[in-house]
Amino acid sequence: MRLFGVDPAKDEVSVKRRVAYVPDLVAFYPWMTVRETLDYLASFRTFWNADTERDLLGRFRLKPDQKTGALSKGQRTQVALIAAVCPEPELLLRMSRTSGWNPIVRRDFIETVIGAYQEGEPGKRTILVSTHLITEFEGLIDEFTIMDAGRAVLTLEADAARERYQKIRARFSQPAPERDFSGALHVRRTAASSKLIANGGSARIIEELRALSPES
């Protein structure tokens, strides 16, 4: 494995200087306040954006004098997100399922944190997220890889995926006709409708469906 063209096993410190990581289970020294925790984490970094820290503390409504041991899981994640974004690393890793977060933390990460991080220096920052719910990041993903049993089975740019894979639904006044469609990855029929996932050729499949006189 190499990051930035460097072997992390041989040059660990130089790699970690350029990376920030938000774990699934966040733990801080419970006797420290939020302020002390951020100052402690900042001491390991060569750069720390105090303006971003102040802005995110306000957005998350975190109290700097509150002990981290008294924070909720969502609040601890928010502190970890601040600590990951403020050094402005070249690579930000979020390796977990955001579906386990409460809706406010998930929205903050997807909209606020990712937006602020990427806007700081467009084109020079990368976010790598591991998730089971790719739709959570719709509109933010440039490229995705689908993994199965530890192996990459598909890598596509998001725009190419939107063009290639499309969901099509046809509703009929009578029972849906049992018909195979070439280029359809998946077909599901109910009493009066057919739902398909097209793997390219969606225009042709739609024309074939229209020839069957659907209601919609």
BADOVEX-844998 format. One line per 10 residues: number of its first residue (from 1); for each residue x, y, z of C-alpha. Coordinates in nm, 4 decimals. Layout:
// residues N
NUM> X:Y:Z ~ ... .
***
This chain:
// residues 216
1> 0.0000:0.0000:0.0000 ~ 0.1219:0.3490:-0.0830 ~ -0.0165:0.6923:0.0032 ~ 0.1064:1.0001:-0.1833 ~ 0.3608:0.7692:-0.3450 ~ 0.5079:0.6845:-0.0034 ~ 0.5196:0.3555:0.1869 ~ 0.3481:0.4232:0.5245 ~ 0.5411:0.1401:0.6897 ~ 0.8728:0.3076:0.6075 .
11> 0.7770:0.6749:0.6411 ~ 0.4877:0.6713:0.8853 ~ 0.5207:1.0244:1.0206 ~ 0.5302:1.2013:0.6838 ~ 0.2169:1.0134:0.5750 ~ 0.0257:1.0843:0.8951 ~ 0.1059:1.4539:0.8658 ~ -0.1017:1.4600:0.5468 ~ -0.3928:1.2450:0.6679 ~ -0.6815:1.2876:0.9103 .
21> -0.9018:1.0040:1.0283 ~ -1.2421:0.9933:1.1990 ~ -1.2968:0.6498:1.3565 ~ -1.6297:0.4847:1.4149 ~ -1.5794:0.4732:1.7922 ~ -1.4512:0.8095:1.9133 ~ -1.2709:0.8259:2.2487 ~ -1.1052:1.1204:2.4238 ~ -0.9514:1.1687:2.7662 ~ -1.2756:1.2137:2.9654 .
31> -1.1277:1.4635:3.2135 ~ -1.0354:1.7056:2.9361 ~ -1.2721:1.9761:2.8179 ~ -1.3566:2.0233:2.4520 ~ -1.1143:2.3174:2.4467 ~ -0.8334:2.1179:2.6045 ~ -0.8982:1.8236:2.3714 ~ -0.8757:2.0366:2.0587 ~ -0.5636:2.2118:2.1864 ~ -0.4065:1.8735:2.2622 .
41> -0.4843:1.7366:1.9154 ~ -0.3685:2.0601:1.7512 ~ -0.0293:2.0229:1.9221 ~ 0.0492:1.7270:1.6943 ~ -0.0157:1.9304:1.3785 ~ 0.2029:2.1773:1.1937 ~ -0.1064:2.3746:1.0864 ~ -0.4453:2.4351:1.2503 ~ -0.7198:2.6569:1.1088 ~ -0.8549:2.8407:1.4125 .
51> -1.1254:3.0146:1.2072 ~ -1.2653:2.6805:1.0917 ~ -1.2538:2.5484:1.4471 ~ -1.4444:2.8503:1.5793 ~ -1.7017:2.8255:1.2992 ~ -1.7663:2.4525:1.3507 ~ -1.7867:2.4829:1.7298 ~ -2.0594:2.7408:1.6760 ~ -2.2425:2.5362:1.4134 ~ -2.2361:2.2259:1.6316 .
61> -2.3255:2.4312:1.9411 ~ -2.0489:2.2676:2.1404 ~ -1.9424:2.4276:2.4694 ~ -1.5620:2.4572:2.4892 ~ -1.5638:2.4214:2.8698 ~ -1.7663:2.0973:2.8705 ~ -1.5838:1.7771:2.9655 ~ -1.5605:1.5265:2.6817 ~ -1.6674:1.2515:2.9217 ~ -2.0090:1.4184:2.9434 .
71> -2.0605:1.4413:2.5671 ~ -2.3020:1.2224:2.3742 ~ -2.1734:0.9903:2.1024 ~ -2.2880:1.2379:1.8384 ~ -2.1119:1.5268:2.0119 ~ -1.7884:1.3278:2.0414 ~ -1.8085:1.2586:1.6692 ~ -1.8529:1.6306:1.6066 ~ -1.5396:1.7073:1.8083 ~ -1.3532:1.4402:1.6091 .
81> -1.4734:1.5961:1.2843 ~ -1.3456:1.9374:1.3920 ~ -1.0113:1.7822:1.4835 ~ -0.9923:1.6118:1.1431 ~ -1.0828:1.9167:0.9335 ~ -0.8872:2.1932:1.1071 ~ -0.5384:2.0662:1.0087 ~ -0.6603:2.0809:0.6451 ~ -0.5067:1.7437:0.5521 ~ -0.4705:1.6287:0.1937 .
91> -0.6668:1.3105:0.2691 ~ -0.9629:1.2836:0.5062 ~ -1.0756:0.9318:0.5981 ~ -1.4161:0.8463:0.7366 ~ -1.4325:0.4697:0.7742 ~ -1.7756:0.3798:0.9055 ~ -2.1423:0.3705:0.8291 ~ -2.2953:0.7156:0.8722 ~ -2.6356:0.5440:0.9030 ~ -2.5425:0.4760:1.2668 .
101> -2.5273:0.8485:1.3422 ~ -2.8215:1.0591:1.4410 ~ -2.9623:1.2650:1.1506 ~ -2.8094:1.5932:1.2715 ~ -2.4536:1.4565:1.2892 ~ -2.4958:1.2881:0.9509 ~ -2.6186:1.6116:0.7931 ~ -2.3346:1.8082:0.9553 ~ -2.0745:1.5696:0.8167 ~ -2.2171:1.5448:0.4676 .
111> -2.3133:1.9079:0.4153 ~ -2.1107:2.1231:0.6516 ~ -1.7847:1.9399:0.7066 ~ -1.7345:1.7976:0.3584 ~ -1.8394:2.1265:0.1996 ~ -1.6071:2.3369:0.4151 ~ -1.3192:2.0937:0.3693 ~ -1.3383:2.0785:-0.0098 ~ -1.4027:2.4487:-0.0618 ~ -1.0850:2.5387:0.1265 .
121> -0.8551:2.4251:-0.1541 ~ -1.0534:2.2716:-0.4424 ~ -0.8788:1.9987:-0.6374 ~ -0.6101:1.9381:-0.3749 ~ -0.8086:1.7546:-0.1102 ~ -0.9530:1.4047:-0.1089 ~ -1.2202:1.2518:0.1128 ~ -1.2442:0.8731:0.1335 ~ -1.5641:0.7433:0.2920 ~ -1.6567:0.3814:0.3529 .
131> -2.0355:0.3444:0.3596 ~ -2.3108:0.0977:0.2841 ~ -2.5449:0.3790:0.1778 ~ -2.3963:0.5437:-0.1301 ~ -2.7108:0.7567:-0.1785 ~ -2.6217:0.9531:0.1370 ~ -2.3418:1.1161:-0.0597 ~ -2.5347:1.1750:-0.3817 ~ -2.4103:1.4930:-0.5428 ~ -2.0813:1.4868:-0.3505 .
141> -1.9168:1.1742:-0.4909 ~ -1.6722:1.2125:-0.7800 ~ -1.5871:0.8441:-0.8002 ~ -1.6891:0.5312:-0.6119 ~ -1.5686:0.1730:-0.5757 ~ -1.7933:-0.1177:-0.4798 ~ -1.6218:-0.3799:-0.2650 ~ -1.7267:-0.7430:-0.2215 ~ -1.5440:-0.9722:0.0206 ~ -1.2472:-0.7347:0.0254 .
151> -1.2143:-0.7115:-0.3526 ~ -1.2958:-0.4158:-0.5764 ~ -1.5625:-0.5255:-0.8243 ~ -1.6520:-0.1917:-0.9837 ~ -1.5006:0.1570:-0.9997 ~ -1.6821:0.4345:-1.1833 ~ -1.7058:0.8089:-1.1954 ~ -2.0367:0.9196:-1.0494 ~ -2.1603:1.0897:-1.3680 ~ -2.0838:0.7785:-1.5732 .
161> -2.2712:0.5631:-1.3219 ~ -2.5778:0.7880:-1.3349 ~ -2.5822:0.7597:-1.7116 ~ -2.5199:0.3866:-1.7194 ~ -2.7390:0.2581:-1.4348 ~ -3.0984:0.3813:-1.4225 ~ -3.4080:0.2662:-1.2422 ~ -3.7166:0.2360:-1.4636 ~ -4.0717:0.1726:-1.3494 ~ -4.3767:0.0999:-1.5664 .
171> -4.7330:0.0716:-1.4359 ~ -5.0010:-0.1235:-1.6217 ~ -5.3805:-0.1373:-1.5960 ~ -5.3579:-0.5161:-1.6345 ~ -5.1087:-0.7589:-1.4783 ~ -4.7546:-0.6652:-1.5760 ~ -4.6364:-0.8675:-1.8776 ~ -4.3710:-1.1292:-1.8098 ~ -4.0963:-1.0296:-2.0448 ~ -3.7193:-1.0291:-2.0382 .
181> -3.5323:-0.7119:-2.1244 ~ -3.1758:-0.7371:-2.2489 ~ -2.9501:-0.5015:-2.0603 ~ -3.1606:-0.5140:-1.7425 ~ -2.9602:-0.6109:-1.4350 ~ -3.2666:-0.6707:-1.2244 ~ -3.6387:-0.6980:-1.2985 ~ -3.9056:-0.7039:-1.0314 ~ -4.2716:-0.7533:-1.1161 ~ -4.5681:-0.6828:-0.8951 .
191> -4.9366:-0.7220:-0.9784 ~ -4.9502:-0.4220:-1.2099 ~ -4.5978:-0.2840:-1.2421 ~ -4.2480:-0.3689:-1.3553 ~ -3.9338:-0.2227:-1.1988 ~ -3.6003:-0.2560:-1.3747 ~ -3.2402:-0.1549:-1.3203 ~ -3.0925:-0.0799:-1.6612 ~ -2.7244:-0.1420:-1.7299 ~ -2.6981:0.0975:-2.0223 .
201> -2.9543:0.0972:-2.3011 ~ -3.2223:0.2545:-2.0850 ~ -3.3706:0.4425:-2.3817 ~ -3.4232:0.1145:-2.5695 ~ -3.5811:-0.0517:-2.2643 ~ -3.8176:0.2424:-2.2202 ~ -3.9260:0.2136:-2.5828 ~ -3.9905:-0.1590:-2.5371 ~ -4.2004:-0.0832:-2.2296 ~ -4.3970:0.1873:-2.4095 .
211> -4.4817:-0.0649:-2.6819 ~ -4.6627:-0.2657:-2.4128 ~ -4.9039:0.0293:-2.3522 ~ -4.8377:0.1045:-1.9847 ~ -5.0426:0.3598:-1.7915 ~ -4.7189:0.5385:-1.6959 .
***
